[in-house]
Amino acid sequence: MRKSFEVKGIDCPNCAAKLERNIQKIKGCEDAVVSYATMKLTLEADDDKFEKVLDEACALTRKLEPEWEIVR
């Protein structure tokens, strides 16, 4: 499954890249792309693991930068 989500609060391309690299490390994540230009996260994971990966991505986002938010 692949879905895109708005990401609020990212203020530079390096921050987007940092978030992308860390989300890609989540177990079960097949791919993650964070676009600074569009402020979107495109997340790919198996259907049965998608919600768990998304939950971990949201928690990781808050941990990296508390003002960032993945809008579900």
C-alpha positions as CSV (number, residue, x, y, z in Angstrom):
1,M,0.0,0.0,0.0
2,R,1.2,3.5,-0.8
3,K,-0.4,6.7,0.6
4,S,0.6,10.3,0.8
5,F,0.1,12.6,3.8
6,E,0.6,16.3,4.4
7,V,3.6,17.1,6.7
8,K,3.3,20.4,8.6
9,G,6.2,22.3,10.1
10,I,9.2,21.3,8.0
11,D,11.2,24.4,7.4
12,C,14.1,23.3,5.2
13,P,15.0,20.6,2.6
14,N,17.6,19.2,5.0
15,C,15.0,18.6,7.6
16,A,12.8,16.8,5.1
17,A,15.7,14.6,4.1
18,K,16.4,13.9,7.8
19,L,12.8,12.8,8.4
20,E,12.8,10.7,5.2
21,R,16.0,8.8,6.2
22,N,14.7,8.1,9.7
23,I,11.2,6.9,8.5
24,Q,12.9,4.6,6.0
25,K,14.6,2.8,8.9
26,I,11.3,1.8,10.5
27,K,10.8,-2.0,10.3
28,G,8.1,-2.8,7.7
29,C,8.6,0.4,5.8
30,E,9.2,-0.4,2.1
31,D,9.8,3.2,1.0
32,A,9.3,6.7,2.3
33,V,9.7,10.0,0.4
34,V,9.4,13.4,2.1
35,S,9.1,16.3,-0.3
36,Y,9.9,19.7,1.1
37,A,8.5,21.4,-2.0
38,T,5.0,19.8,-1.6
39,M,5.2,19.2,2.2
40,K,4.1,15.6,1.7
41,L,5.2,12.2,2.9
42,T,4.6,9.3,0.6
43,L,4.8,6.1,2.6
44,E,4.8,2.5,1.3
45,A,4.4,-0.6,3.4
46,D,2.5,-3.9,3.3
47,D,-1.2,-3.5,3.8
48,D,-1.2,-5.5,7.0
49,K,1.7,-3.4,8.5
50,F,0.8,0.0,7.1
51,E,-1.0,1.4,10.1
52,K,1.8,0.3,12.5
53,V,4.4,1.9,10.2
54,L,2.4,5.1,10.0
55,D,2.0,5.2,13.8
56,E,5.7,4.8,14.2
57,A,6.4,7.5,11.6
58,C,4.1,9.9,13.4
59,A,5.8,9.2,16.7
60,L,9.2,9.5,15.2
61,T,8.3,12.8,13.6
62,R,7.2,14.2,17.0
63,K,10.4,13.0,18.6
64,L,12.7,14.5,15.9
65,E,10.9,17.9,15.9
66,P,7.9,18.4,18.2
67,E,6.5,21.1,15.9
68,W,6.3,18.8,12.9
69,E,3.1,16.9,12.2
70,I,2.0,14.2,9.8
71,V,-1.6,15.0,9.0
72,R,-3.7,11.8,8.7
